[in-house]
Amino acid sequence: MSEAAITRLSTGIPGLDEITGGGLVPHYAYLVRGGPGAGKTTLGLHFLAAGTATGETSLFISLEESAAKIRRNAAQIGIDLSQVHILDLSPSSDFFAKTETYDIFSPAEVEREPLTRQIVDTIRQLHPARVFLDPITQFRYLTPDIFQFRKQVISFLRFLAEQQTTVLFSAENSAVFPDDDLQYIADGIINLETTPYGRYLHVTKMRGSSFISGRHAMRLTNRGLQVFPRLIPTTLIAGHSFAPLASGVPELDELLNGGIERGTITMLSGPSGVGKTTLGFQFMKEAASRGERSIVFSFEEETEIMMQRCESVNIPVRAMRANNMLRIEKIEPLQYNPDEFAQHVRHVVEHDRATVIMIDSMNGYRLCMQGEDLISHLHALCKFLQSRGVTVLLIMDTSSIIGDFEISNIGASYLGDNIIFLRFLEIDGELRKAIGVLKKRLGDFEKTLREFAISRYGIKVGKPLTKLRGILSGMPVWVDAE
């Protein structure tokens, strides 16, 4: 049977279902690995609750926590276990109060038989479609050696498979008891990892199914486990038209030979305060006049300050928002990791059907990385948006006001289909600005630089500065000066 023809079982976590290619393959056994507090039990609770939500019988076999504690913990994160059966095999308080000795047989040999019998009887009685065993490593203490443990686990999982059951089992990996043997036995392996920078999930094995490899961000919240799959760039949608998106400023459109093309990545580069964000809003103003929606993700400025500034230069952002042509979101970078932000962008773009996206700025976006590689995440995000035909505007801050010319201080200029740069100029003791185009993949552009100004009437671009030399140095001189 082809992979597409297999009816998958949802894990109850949408992001994890996406990573596993639509969910888990029925009647297979999956190992959930991770350290203390990594979220193994929470993942299992989602899995069981997803089953009962579709009318399946679900069984939780607990070898550590009591049934009352499991239900209480699930209720605190909004997971409904009212229809989930719990087989509580955890030690009771009587175990500590009573002192029992075994003269001939070991405790493991005495206790293994009744425990195994309870499991078998319960499964045969309930015929569960889903079983979560937490943790399976408790079986190690009921067997005399590794060989017997492996044999017992294989036999147990085979018994469950014969009952047409899909199994999730957790393992406590440690230096004393590594779980390498369980990894070989399992049909799939889901790893949960906790680092100083955040929590991650990665799948390393999935029989009968493809999956998205690599580390994916996740969170443990008061709503349970949330997983944010890494974005995978895909090819551009066939039939996409690279029609020009004009700025609405005639001289700027002359500089760009008509504007920037839709579905391209444009970098707006320059030092702080030179007008990059305002220039980006100018393109979105023109898009709104054609009925196209835009979204701004601001890592630096507050929404109200940004709107007030735009209104003061004749860009009617409040009217654009009122007409549902513009959405501005203030992003606190330290509250997001890159995968979580990328999935948020994806959701908003798909929900709002936006055609223009601006990320302001790369310095703020870099704070999301939390030890991750900036370029790989930016590449994946931009190429994903581009594959959906979205026009991307990236605000690139440069560190120098004047002096050595640079496009980006993060080394991502290769991503830009278009690169528009802004520079401060000092002319006769006056601070002025210039705009130019460095790159345009899909067409020609004017090679000159023009003066750039922002007033209460909007953006103004002057005639080509043909009589100035040394503009890129920030200290130009007139060629006809005596």
N, C-alpha and C positions, 0 to 999 in steps of 0.2 A: 504494500500500500504506500502511495506517495505521501510525503510529509504534509502536503496541503490537504490531503483527504482525511487525515487524522483529526478526530474531534478532541480538542484540547480541554483541559480542566483549568479554570482560572485559579490563580493563587490568592485572589482577593486583593491583590496589589497591582494596579494597572501598569505601573512602570516595570515591575518584574515580569508581568505577562508579555510586555513588549520585548524585553531582553531575551526571554525564552522562546520567542517566535510564536506567541499566542497563548502560552500557558504550558502546563505539564502534560506529558504523554500519559494516558491512562494505564493503570496496572503496572507502573514502574515504581521503583523505590529511589527516593532522593535524600541525599545527605545534606544537612545544614550544619556548617562548621562556624566556629567563632569563639572568642574568649568570653569571660563572664560579662554580662550586660550588653553583649553585642546585638541582641535582638532576636535570637533564635526562637525562643518561645513565642514572642509576638508574631513572628512570621508564621509559625504553626497555627496560631489562633486565627489569623486572617484566612489561612488555607481551609480550616475546618468550617468557619463561619460562611465562607463563600460556597461551600458544599451544601450546607443546610438551607441557604438562601435559594437554591435551585431545586430543593426537594430531596437532596441526597442525605443518606445517613452518615454522620461523622462521629468518630470515636477518638478521644484523647486518652492515651495510656500514659499516666504520670508515675514516674518512679522516684520523684523527689518531692514535688509540691503537693499539698492537699487539694482536693477538689474545691473546697470553699475558697481557698486562697487564689486558685486559678480563675474562678468565676469573678471574684472580687477585682482582681487585677485587670481582667478583660473588660469589666464594666467601666473601669476608670478611664479606659481609652476608647470607649464607645463600640466595643465589639460584642455582638449579641451571641451568647453561648447558651441561650435558653433551650435550643433544640439539639445541642451537642451533648453526646454521652461522654462521661468521664469515668474511666476505670482508675480509681485511686489505689495505687500500689506503693505509695510512699510510706515510710515508717511512721507508726502512730506513737503517741506519747507513752503508751503502755510498753513499747519496746524498751524504752529507757528504764521504766519503773521495774520491769521484770528482769530477773537474771536467769538466763538459760544456758546450760552447758551441754556439749555434745561429746560423749565419751568415745564413740567408735567412728562416726562420720564427721566430716568437716561441716561448719555452718552452711557453706555454699551448697554442699550436696543435699543437706536437709531442706533448705529453703527454696532451691531452684524448682523442684517439682511442683509444689503448690502454686508458686508464682506463675509458672508456665501454664499450668492447668487453668488458672483464672483467665489468662489472656486468651487461650484457645477457646474456652467455653463462651466467653463474652463475644468473641468475633463470630463464632458459629451461631450464636443466638441473635446478634444484631445484623449480621451480614453488611458491615459498613462499606460504603464506597470510598471513604477517605479515612485514613488512620494517621495520627501524629503520635510518635513515640518520643518521649522526652525524659531523660536522655538515654540513648541505647547503650552508652558506655557503662551504665550500671550493671549490665550483663557481665562485664569483665569480672566483677567480684563474685559472680555465681558460677564461674568456671575455673578449673585448676590451672589452665595454661592458655597461651595464645591460640594454639591449634584448636582447642575445644571451644574457645570463644568464637573464632572465625566460623567454625562448623555450625555452631548454634545460631549465629546471626544469619548465615546463608540459608539454613533450614527454615528459620522463622520468616525471612523475606519470601522464600519460595512458597511457604504455606499461605501468606497473605496474597501473593500473586495468584495462586490457585483459587482464592476466594474472590477474585476480580476486584481487588482493593488497590488503590493508589496510596503509597506510603511516603510520609515525610518523617525522617528521624534525625534528631540532633545528636551531636557528639561533643564531648568536652576534650579538646586536644590539649595535651600537656607533654612535657619532656619525659615524665615517668611513663605515661600511657599515650604514645602517639597514635593517631588514627589513620595511618597509612593503609592498614588492612581494610578499613571501612571504605576508603576512597576507591579501592579496587572493586569492592562488592557492589557499590552503589551504581545505579543507572545514570544519576545526575548528581552534581556537586554544586552547592550554592555556598559561597564563602562570605562571611560577614566580618568586617575589619573595622577596628577603632583606632584612629591615629590622633596625634595632637592637633591636626588640621581639620578633622571631621570624621564622619563614618562613611564607609564604602562597602559596596557589594560587587562581587564578581563571580561569574559562572565559569567553571573550568572543565565541566564535563556535562554532556546532555545527549544520551543515546537516543537515536531516532529523531533528532531535531537539530536544526541550526540554532545559533544564539549569537547575541551581540557580545563580543569579547571585550576585555578591558575592565577597568574599574569604573563603577557608576556610583555617584553620590547618593546618599540616603540620609534620612532623618528619623529619629524616634520622637514622636510628638504626642500630644494628648488625643490624637485621632489614630494613633497606631504608627505603623511603619510606612514611610513614603520613600519611593525610589525614583531617581531621576536619571534615566538612561542617557548615555552620551549620544550626542547628535552624530549621525553618520551622513556625510555629504553624498548627495546623489546627483545624477546628471540633470541638466536643465530640461524642463518640461518641453517636449517636442512642440514646435509651432509657435514658440514664444517670439513676439515681435519686439525688436530693439528700437522701438520708436523713441525719438528724442523727448526728453523732459526738459522744457525750457525753464529758465529762472524768472522770466518776466521782466528782466532788466536788459534792454536791447544791446547795450555795449558788452555786457557779460555774455550774452548768447552769441554775439559776434566772436568773442574770444574763444568760446567753446564750439564754434561752428554749428550752432543750433541748440546746444544744451547737452546734458548728459543722457545717455541711453537708459531706458527702463531695464531693470533687471541686472544692472551693473553695480559694482562696488566702487564708491567714490570716497577718496580720502581728502578731507579739508584740513590742511596742515598750516601751522603757524604758532607763534608764541601766545601766551595768555593775553587776552584783551584786544586781540587784533581784529576780531569779528567773525570767527569761524562758525560759532553757533548761530549767529544772526544770519549768516549766509545760508546755513542749512535750513533755517526756518523760511527763507525766501523761496527755496525750491518747493517746500511743503505748502507754502501759500499759493504758489502757482498750481500745484497738484490739486489743492482743494477747489480751486476755481473750475477745475475739470471734473469734479465729483470723485476724486480719489482720496482715500483715507491714509493718514500718516500717523506714526507713533514715535514719540521721543522717550528714550530711556536716559534719564539724567542721573549721573553718579555724583554730581558736584552741586549744582545749583538747586535751590528749592523751587518747587513748581510756581509759587506765587511770584517770586522774584523774576523768574524766567518770563512769565507772562507779562509782568509789568514792563520789563525791558523791551519786549517785542512790541507791545502796544505803543510805547513811546517812539518807535521808529517806523510806525505805519504798517505793522504786520498784525492783522486783527485776529490774534490767537483765541481770544475769548469767543468771538463769533464762530471761528472754526470749530472750537470745542462744542459750542451750543448746537451746531449743525451736524455734529458727529463726524466731522472730517478730520479731527485731530485728537489724539490722546497723549497726555504727558504724564509719565510716571517717574516719581523720585525713587531711586534705588539706593538703599544703604548697602554699600559693597561688603561690609564686614558681616552682614547677615545672610549673605548668599555665598555658595561655592559655585564654580563655573558651570557644572552640569545643571545645577538647580536653576541658575539664571537662564541658561540656554533653553531649558524646557519651559520656563516661564515665558520667554520671548516667543517660542514656538506656539504655545497655547494662545497667547494674546493675538499673535498675527493671524492664526487660523480662525479664532473667534471673531475678530474685528474685520477680517479680510482686508488687512492693510496692504498697500502697495509700496509705501515708502517708510523706511525705518531709519532713525538716527540714534546712534549711541554716542553719548557725550559724557565723558571723553575716555580715551584709552588709558589715561593715568588712573582714573577711577575704576575702570573695568579691571585693571591689573590688580587692584586690592582684593578682588574676588578670588584670585588664583589660589591663595592659601597653600603655597608650595607646589602647585601644579604648573605645567608648562604653558605660558601665555600664548605663544604662537599657535600651538596645535589646537587649543580651544577656540581661539579667534578664527582660525582657518575653518574649523568645522562649523562654527556658527554662521559665518559669512557665506560659505558655500552652500549650506543648507537653505538659507534665506534666498540666495541667488537661484537655487534650483526650483524654488517656488515662484520665480519671476518677480521677487521683491527688490526694489531699488534700495541699496544700503548706503547710508552716509556715515562715515567714521570721522569723529573729531580727533585729530592727532595733534597733541601738544608738543612743541619743541622747547628746549630749555633755554636757548639763546635768543635774546631780543634783537641784537645785531651781531655781526661777525660771521663765523663759519656757517654756511648754508646747510640745513638738514631738513629732511622730510619727516622723519619719525625717530624717536629715541628708543623704539622697541624692535626695530628691524623687521617690520611687516610691510614694507612698501611694495613687495612683490604681489601682495593681495589686491592692490588697487587697479581697477580697470581705468580709472581716472584719478589723477592727482592734481588738485588745485591748491596752490600755496599762497599764503598772505605774508607780507613782510612789513615791518616798520622801517621808515626812512627818516633820516635826519637831513633836511634841506634848509640851508640858511638859518640853522638854529630852531627850526620848526619840526615837530614830530608829525609825519604823514605816513600813509600806507600805500602799498602796491599789491596787485594781484596778478598771478600768472598761472599758466597751465604747464605742467611738466610732462604729463602722460595722458594719452587718450587712445585706448586700444582699438576702438571701433570707428575711428574717423580722424580726420585732420583737425588741427586747431591752430589758432594764431600764436606765433612764436614770440610776440612782443609782450611787454609788461604794461599794465595800465594802472593809473592811480585809482585807489579804492577809498571810499568814504561812506560813513553812515551818519545820517542826519534825521531830524524828526520827520522828514518826508520819505525816508527809506534809504535803500542802498543806492549809491551813485558810483558808476564806473566811468572814468574819463577816457580821453583819447590815448593811443599808445605813447609811452614815454620814450620816444625815439632819440631824444637829445640827452638822455642821461646814461652814464656809464657807472658800473660798479654797484648796481642796484642790489644784487644778491649779497653784497658785503654789508648792506645797511647804511653805508655812507657814500651815496652816489655824488657824482660831480657832473656839471653841465659840460658838454663837449665844446660849446662855443663860448665858454666863459674865458675871460682874459685874465 
